[in-house]
Amino acid sequence: MQHWTAYVIFLFLVFCDVSSQRKKKSVQTLSRGWGDDINWVQTYEEGLTKMVESKKPLMIIFHLEDCPHCKALKKAFSENQTIQKLGKSDFIMLNLVHETNDNNLAPDGFYVPRILFVDPTLTVRADIVGNYANRLYTYEPSDMDTLAENMVKAKKLLKDEHEEHDDL
């Protein structure tokens, strides 16, 4: 009888543990796997507000959860320490799994993955592009150095343009 009681208690604990693990896995964070140490904003509007307040550029990642290209990019992005550090300290970060109504955020079309930068003057930086002529704002996993360089460029352009306005 004692063996059955111990067995039932053991099974109960195992089922409770499995149930709690399933709940942990289903919790969706704003990072969606792009970098849990980065403070992500939830909406484009929130990103614009925080960008203006902080004077930091906004980086927007358009992606889909089930897109194999997006998944590969997400893995490379989340594993790149330079990108993670820049994203955490120097940018307002937003990743979207749906499109916005702002056509300025699709200067060369609606495709995923694509990454755009917006500066605090609410200007989409169409001059900051990836390596591909047919999809200017897309990056592949092998393009993380280019993306990191573009993040530095977005930060530097903002600083340079801010200094130009201070001289006036």
PERA-V765555 format. One record per residue. N is the residue number from 1. RES is the residue in one letter. SS is DSSP state (h for helix, s for strand, l for the rest). PHI is phi in radians with two decimals (999 if undefined). NEAR is the number of other ideal C-beta (glycine too) atoms within 8 Angstrom. Layout:
n = <N N>
res = <RES RES>
ss = <SS SS>
phi = <PHI PHI>
near = <NEAR NEAR>
This chain:
n = <1 2 3 4 5 6 7 8 9 10 11 12 13 14 15 16 17 18 19 20 21 22 23 24 25 26 27 28 29 30 31 32 33 34 35 36 37 38 39 40 41 42 43 44 45 46 47 48 49 50 51 52 53 54 55 56 57 58 59 60 61 62 63 64 65 66 67 68 69 70 71 72 73 74 75 76 77 78 79 80 81 82 83 84 85 86 87 88 89 90 91 92 93 94 95 96 97 98 99 100 101 102 103 104 105 106 107 108 109 110 111 112 113 114 115 116 117 118 119 120 121 122 123 124 125 126 127 128 129 130 131 132 133 134 135 136 137 138 139 140 141 142 143 144 145 146 147 148 149 150 151 152 153 154 155 156 157 158 159 160 161 162 163 164 165 166 167 168>
res = <M Q H W T A Y V I F L F L V F C D V S S Q R K K K S V Q T L S R G W G D D I N W V Q T Y E E G L T K M V E S K K P L M I I F H L E D C P H C K A L K K A F S E N Q T I Q K L G K S D F I M L N L V H E T N D N N L A P D G F Y V P R I L F V D P T L T V R A D I V G N Y A N R L Y T Y E P S D M D T L A E N M V K A K K L L K D E H E E H D D L>
ss = <l h h h h h h h h h h h h h h h h h h h h h h h h h l l l l l l l l l l l l l s l l l h h h h h h h h h h h l l s s s s s s l l l l l h h h h h h h h h h h h l h h h h h h h h h h s s s s s s l l l l l l h h h l l l l l l l l s s s s s s l l l s s l l l l l l l l l l l l l l l l h h h h h h h h h h h h h h h h h h h h h h h h h h h l>
phi = <999 -1.14 -1.13 -1.15 -1.12 -1.12 -1.13 -1.12 -1.10 -1.06 -1.08 -1.05 -1.15 -1.12 -1.12 -1.12 -1.14 -1.10 -1.11 -1.22 -1.18 -1.11 -1.12 -1.11 -1.23 -1.51 -1.21 -1.72 -1.78 -1.15 -1.21 0.89 1.63 -1.49 2.59 -1.25 -1.50 -1.56 -1.49 -1.66 -1.63 -1.57 -2.30 -1.06 -1.09 -1.10 -1.07 -1.09 -1.08 -1.16 -1.11 -1.14 -1.14 -1.56 1.10 -1.86 -1.21 -1.74 -1.95 -2.01 -1.92 -1.68 -2.73 -2.18 -1.12 -1.76 -1.44 -1.11 -1.19 -1.15 -1.08 -1.15 -1.13 -1.03 -1.08 -1.12 -1.08 -1.25 -1.63 -1.54 -1.15 -1.12 -1.12 -1.08 -1.14 -1.07 -1.08 -1.27 -1.80 -2.06 -2.38 -1.57 -1.99 -2.47 -2.11 -2.10 -1.82 -2.49 -1.40 -1.70 -1.51 -1.53 -1.14 -1.13 -1.54 -2.40 -1.04 -2.20 2.14 -1.71 -2.53 -2.31 -1.34 -2.54 -2.27 -2.17 -2.03 -2.20 -1.69 -1.10 -1.49 1.19 -1.71 -1.30 -1.41 -1.20 -1.49 -1.82 -2.20 -1.49 -1.69 -2.09 -1.24 -1.49 -2.51 -1.08 -1.91 -1.75 -2.37 -1.90 -0.95 -1.36 -1.75 -1.13 -1.14 -1.10 -1.10 -1.08 -1.08 -1.20 -1.14 -1.11 -1.08 -1.06 -1.16 -1.19 -1.03 -1.09 -1.11 -1.09 -1.19 -1.14 -1.16 -1.06 -1.24 -1.22 -1.29 -1.25>
near = <4 5 6 7 8 8 8 8 8 8 8 8 8 8 8 8 8 8 8 8 8 8 8 7 6 6 6 4 7 7 10 11 5 12 12 5 5 11 5 11 11 5 7 11 6 10 15 11 8 12 15 9 6 8 8 11 15 15 14 14 13 12 14 7 7 3 10 5 9 12 8 10 13 12 9 11 13 10 6 11 6 8 13 12 8 13 13 10 6 9 13 12 15 14 13 11 7 4 8 7 4 6 5 6 12 9 9 6 5 4 6 9 12 11 13 13 14 13 14 10 5 7 6 9 12 7 4 10 7 13 6 7 3 3 10 10 10 11 11 9 8 5 10 13 6 10 14 12 8 12 15 9 9 15 12 8 11 13 8 8 10 9 8 8 7 6 5 4>
